[in-house]
Amino acid sequence: MHSDDPIDTLIKQHEEAIELLGRIEEAVASIHDSGFSAKAFAQIADAVELIGLKVRQHCEKEEQYLFPLLEGHVKDAPGRLRIERREIWHAFNDLVGSVKDVEDGRIHGTTMRELIQLAHIVVERFKSHIEKENTMLFPMAKRLLTSEDYELLRKEILTA
């Protein structure tokens, strides 16, 4: 991958997001198999925090720079992805709240089950969303964006 290609940069960021989601999956599997552990919970909490920073920033760049450029060529794709993304971030915010409840000691009988369910939902939705972008959105961008669009995207993605 060329480091000066903004789409390749976005794909690399997706790979980093998948790795963070994998950490959540691994920790959830550990809790499921062996019961709650501070180590597994910390792994979830750390990954959630990084997703909240890095993946959110990545999504904001796509929405601010890539989606408007694509909308000049095709109307529907970015709109559907925006709706899906709002749903993902809503579930993610619920997961953040569940993590915070555990950190603050607000634990009730279903807290761990809720945390695990939310983690599964967030991981699956994010993975599906990333797959759509990698297989449909990014190839579409490479095909449809003009060289001027691509240069603008390069400046915004690589320097913003």
N, C-alpha and C positions, 0 to 999 in steps of 0.2 A: 504494500500500500504506500502511496506517495503521501508524505506528510503535508504537502501543500494542497491536497485535494480535500475540500471541506466535507464531501460525502464520506470519504474514507475516515476522516476524523470523527464524524458522527457514528460511523459503524464501530470504530474502536471504542468510543464511549459506550456504545451498546454492549460490547463485550465486557467492559468493566462493570456495567449494571448487571449483566447476567452472572458475573462472578459474585457480586454482592447478594443477589437473589439466591445463589447456590449456598452461600453461608447461612442464610435464613433457613433454607430447606434442610441443610445438614443439622442445624441446631434443633429444628422442630422434630426431625426424625429421632434425634437423641432423646429429647423430652418424651416423645411418644414411646420409644423403646425402653428407656431406663428411668423415666420420671424426671421431674424438674431438677435442674442443677443450676447453680449460680453461673457456671462456665457457659452452658448452653444459652441461658437467658442473656448474659453479657454479649454473646456472639450475635444474638438477634438484635439487641439494643444498639450495638455498634453498627451493624449493617443498616438498620433502619435510619440511624443518624446520618450515615454517609449517603444513603439514597435520598434523604431529605435535602441534602446539600448538593451533591454532584448530579444526581439524576434530575432533580428539579431544575437545576441550572441548565442542563442539557436540553430539557424539554422547553424551557423558556426561550433558548436560542432557536430551536426548531420553529416554535410558534411565532417568534418575532421576525425571523429572517427567512427561513426556508418556506414555510407555509404561504406567506404572502406572495413570494415569487412563483410558487406553483399555482396559486389561484389565478394568476394571469394566464395560465395555460389550461387548467382543468379545475372546475369549480368544486366537485364533490369530495374528493379524497381528503383534503385537509380538514374539511368540516366534520366528516365522520370520525376522523382520528381525534379531533378536538373533543368531541362528545365522549368518545371512549376514554380519552385521557382524563377528563373531569371525573368520570366514574372511578377510574383507577386511583386518582388522588384522593377522592372521597374515602375509599376503602383504606388507602394508605394512612390518612389522617385518623381513621378509627383505630388502626393498628398502633399508631403513635400514642394515642390515648390509652390503649390497653397496656402498652409498654410502660407508660408513665404511671398508670395505676399500680403496677407491680413495683416499680421503683419507689413509689411513695407509700407502699404498704397497704394500698386499698385493694385488698384481695378478698374475694368471696368464692363460693363453691364452684362457680363456672368460669372464673377468671382465666385459668390455664386453657380450658377448652376454647374459650372465646379468642384468646391470643393465638392459639394454634389455627383455628378456623380462619381468622383474619389474615394470618401469615400465608396460609395456603391460597386464599383468594387473591391477595396482593401479588404473590409470586406468579401464579398462573396468569393473571390478567396482564401483568407487566411482560411476561415472556411472550404471550400471544401478541401483544401490541408491538413489541420489538421485532418479532418475526414478520408482522405485516409491513412495518417500515423497511426492514432489510430486504424483503422479497418483492414488495410492490412500490412503496413510496420512493425509496432511493433510486432504484432503476428508472422509475418514471422521471425523477428529477434529472438524472444524467441524460435521459433521452430528450426531455422537453425544454430544459432551461437553455437559454441562449448563452453565448460566450460572455455577454455583458452581465446577465443574471448570475452566471457561475462565478465571475470575477467579484461581483458584489457579495455573493454568499461567502466566497473565500475570505474576503476582508473581514466580514462580520463574524464568521465562525472561528477563524484562526486568531483574530485579535481581540474579540469582545471578551 
